């Protein structure tokens, strides 16, 4: 049995998962590989893409998705995570959790006897990263170029650092001082990069970082849980807006990516997100196909034999 708590957990399977996601997108897998299974989906945070992609994906694969908000569970009244994990494992075939604390997801997995999928924590967002790389390969033909993440070194940025290093793709992060990605994640990414030949750089000048880039990626300045920092973040991140001027510094055929939701006028502009370089809607769609690949792998125990 395997879990997907971090991008590192799929290090040896990333290319196979990308191929599997492409097969689902192309309609090459029609059988209900998860028939008669149930996927519990725990949400401590609100969600659009994660919830819908997992719910629709599980249903299309023949499984029964079971949505559980924190208030629906005894977790909301103080039941230990370990007890919830043991109980749910008696009922369902897999658990997907969108949590506040990464440590809670680790504890859930340690006590579950079914696969656990990290649907987002404060540290990582591996499901998003897989869909992102599916999109990059679709649009750029591979991973030979450079992806630049502009803005807050958050959970999405952390997962992108690991997955690009695994795939041998160069990545640069442009962020304000004090908002760098997690040091432990950066260290992991750089260690993997030594094996794959990719280059990882953390910079503070967005123009320097974006120059000649193949992919320009951004995310909101105020993630869930940081609302009390909103006023200060608006000031700090203003120079990091991905607008037409910044995109012009990137490569001539650079694409723009955003994990959504986007706040136009803050981290990006309407001109960019609605422009010809934007691939955000294909990127959002690929959450469905990538999620299917992840569920296929973890719930059936197979990744190539289908």
N, C-alpha and C positions, 0 to 999 in steps of 0.2 A: 504494500500500500504506500502511495506517495501523497504528499501534500504540495500545494503551491502557495507558499508564504512569501517568497521572495523570487525575483528573477533568477537568482542563483540556483533555485531548485529546478529550473528547466534548462540549466546551462548546456547539458549534453543533448537536449531534445529540441532546442530552438528551431533549427532548420526543418526538422520533421514536423513540428507544430505549425510552422509557417506553410509548409506544403499541404498539411491537412486542412488548415484554414482556407487555403486557396481551393482545395477540392470541394469543400463545403460551399464556398462562394460560387463555384462553377456548376453546382448542382450534380456533382459526380457521386455523391453519397446520398442515396434516397432511403435506405433502410432505417428503421427505428432502432438504432443501436442502444438506446437507453430505455427501451420499452419496459414498463412495469417498475421503473425506478422512481424514486422521489428525491428531489433536491431541496433541502431546507435553505432558505435565503434570509439571513439575519441582517437587519439594517439598523445601525445606530445613528446613521447620517442619511439625510435625504438623497435621492438619486433619480436620475432620468435614464441615462445610457446604461449604467450598470444593471439597474433593475430590469429594464425592458429587454436588454439583450440577453440576459440570463433567463428571464422568464419565457420569452419567445423561443429562444434557442432550445431550452430544455423541452418545451412543449413540442417543437418541431421534431425533436429527436426521440419523442415517445415517452419522455419522463413527465412526472407531475411536479411542477415548481410550487413551493410552499413559502409564501411571503410572510415574514415574521418581523415586525418592528420591535424595538427594544421594549416598548410599553406592552406589547402582546405577551412577552415572556416574563417569567419570574426573575430574569436578570434585572428587570426594572425595579424589583423589590428587594434586590440584594442577594439572590441565589448565586452561589459561587459559579464561576465560569466552568470549572472542572465538572461540577454536577450537571450543568446544562449540556456539556459535551457528552458525558456518559449517557444521559437520558436520550438525547436526540439520536445518538448512534444506534439505539435500539429500534428506532422508528424509520430512519431515512438511510439513503445510500450515499449521500454526500452533503456537505455543508459549505455554503458560500457565505462569507461574512464581510460586511462593510463596517469597519469599526473605527473608533476614535484612536485607541492605543494599539500599537503593533504588538506590544507585550501580551495583550489580551488574546490576540489571534494565535500567538505562539502557545499560550496556555491552553487554548481551546484545542489546538491540534495535538498537543501532548497528551490530552485526556480523551480524545475521540478515537473511535475504532473504525471510522470511515474517513475518506479523503476530505480535507479542508482546503478551501480556495480563498485566498486573500482578495477580496473585491475592492479594497482600498483601506489603508491605514495612514497614520500620520507619518510613517517612514517610507512606504512603498506603494506602488500601484502596478503590479506586474501584468494584470490583464490589459490595462491601457497600453503598456509598453509593447506587448506582443502585437496588438492591433496596429500600433504605430509603425512597427517594422514591416508588417504586411503591406501597409500603405506606401512606405518608402520604397519597398521592392517593386511594387506595382508601378509607381510613378517614375522611379529613377533606374530601374532595371537591376538593382543590386545595392551593395553597401560600400562602394568604393569612395564615396564622397565624404563630406563633412556636415554633420548636424549641429546646429547652434541653438541652444536653449537660452532665451532672453527673459530675465525676470527673477522671480523668487526661486531659490534652490530648494524646492519642495519635494513632496513624495513622487510626483511624476518625473521631475528632473532626476531624482535618485535612481529610479528604475530605468530611465533612459540611459544613464551613465553605465549601468551594468550591462544592459542588453546591447548597446552599441559596442562596448568593449568585447563582448562575447563574439559578435559578428564581424569584428575587425574594422568597424566604421569609426572614423575620427569624430570626436565630439568636443565642442567648446561650450562653456557656460559663461554667460555675461550677467553678473548680478551685483547689486550694491554690497559694499563691505558690511559684514554682519548678517548677510542673508545667503551665505554660501550653502551648497548642498552638504549633507551630513558627512563629516570627516571620515567616518568608518566606511561609508559607501564609496567615497572617493578613493580611499585606499584599496578597497576590493576591486574597483573598476581598473585602477592603474596596475594592480597585480595581474589581472586577467589580460589587460592590454599588452603587457610585456610578452605574453604568450602569443597573442593574435596579431600584434604589430600595429594596433590602433593607437592614436594619440589622444590623451585626455588633458584638457587645459581649463583651468578656472580663472576667468578674467573679470575685470570690473569696467572695462570700456566696451560698450555695446557695438560701437562702430568697428573697433579692432576685431572683435569676436566675429561679427557678421561678414566681414569683408571676404568675398569669394565663396561664401557658403552655398551648399547645395540644398539644404533644408533649414528654414528658420522656424523655430517653434516657440510658442509662448503659452502662458497660463494666467489665470486671474492673479491679481496682486493681493487680494484678501481671501484666502481660503477659509473654508468652514472651520470655526473655532478660533479665528483670529480677528473677529469683528471688532473687538475692543482696541485693536491697533490700526483700524481703518484710516483714521485721519493722518497719522504719521506715515503710513505706507503710501498713501496717495502722493505725498511729497517726495519720499525717498525713491519711489519707482518711476516717477514722471519721466526722467531721461531714458527710461528703458522701454518706452512705448514702441511697439512694432508698427510703424507707419510707412507710407510710401517712400519717404526719404531713406529710412533704414533699409527697406527692401531693395532699393536701388544700389546699395553698396554690396549686396549679396551677388552671387553668380547670376549670369543672364537668364539661366533656366531654373533658378531657385524656386522651390515651392514653399508655401506657407502652411503651417500646421498649428492646430490648437485643440486641446483635449475637450474643450467645452465644459460648462457654459462660458460664453464670452461676454464681456462687458465692453461694448463698443464705446470708444472715447477714453478708455483707460488703457489696458494692456495692448490693445490694438485698435484699429480704426475700421469703420465700415468699408472704406475704400479698399483696404487690404483683405479683410475677411470675405468680402463679396467680389473681390477681383479675380482675374484670370489665373493668378498664381496660387490661389487658395484651393486646398484639397480637403478642407475640414469636413465636408459632408461625406465624402468617400471614407475618410478616416473614421467618422462616427459609425458609418455602416459596417465597417470592418470589425467593430466591437462585437457584433453578432457572430461573425464567422470565426473570429479568434476565440470567443467564448465557447463556441461549439467544439473547436479543436481541443480546448483545455478540458471540457467536460468529457469528451470522448476519451482522451488520454487517461484521466484520473479515475473515471467511473467504470471504464471497461478494462483498464490496465493494458490497453493496446494503443499503439500510435501509428503503425504502418500496416498492420494486417486488418484491412477492412475491405 
